[in-house]
């Protein structure tokens, strides 16, 4: 019997690029994919796969002319990357600060970035440019602070003249200029501080402390404080008034206090007492109205409930919306 022949071992053949036929037809030598700027292909046991850039997702077959690098400790699919793609990605990271280090987002290895050395003239220009950058930000901050200071100073001077009249100018002139320049800007800060205080909360606490000994009121206060929805309701009510609105309202507080003082306390001879009495009256009335309004809104939001989707509830909902 004849013995079976052993399988022949065929030598692996190198793949010929798709554009080799065009190069041979035109008389040009085929592209060499094993140059220094191109890494070898990744070969597996079953299939042959090419390199793929983890930035642009292009493979080695898409553009063989691009150079590949392995700049970090990654392995597998994220090991190789285009030189141009990585440079563009690094430029985006260094757009704000050219001096910070850039690392691989996968293995956190810091990239070794080589920059060519510049001449002394270029280094001097860069140093002057960086110095101007720091001074520019400092100058802008100083201008903003100076604008705020002069605005506060002007507001304080106008408030003093409006409340005290022309006689207040003589009083201001008799004070030391340093005290005037430091005291007048504090007037808008004081008005904003007074206007930003939620006086209705303190009024509610005072009323609860005073009326708590009454049995019926004690039960109502205890039930209201134990309700888990009260905190959420209070936060929803407080969010309705923005900080900008509070600031603008506070800046009008001296004018309103002067108007209320002249209207309700015209018999008072002292301008300062009339102004303070008008301000206290306005804050008291405003606090009472705000407390009552928030109380009603809190009651409304606390009783909120979702109805079943029935015809009867739909008719009730439509009727309430028409009203």
Secondary structure, 3 states (H helix, E strand, C coil): CCCCCCCCCCCCCCCCCCCHHHHHHCCCCCCCCCCCCCCCCEECCCCEECCECCCCCCECCCCCCCCEECCCCCCHHHCCEEHHHHHHHHHHHCCCCCCCCCECCCCCCECCCCCCCCCHHHHHHHHHHHHHHHHHHHHHHHHHHHHHHHHHHHHHHHHHHHHHCCHHHHHHHHCCHHHHHHHCHHHHHHHHHHHHCCHHHHHHHHHHHHHCCCHHHHHHHHHHHHCCHHHHHHHHHHCCCCHHHHHHHHHCHHHHHHHHHHHHCCCCCCHHHHHHHHHHHHHHHHHHHHHHHHHHHHHHHHCCCCCCCCHHHHHHHHHHHHC
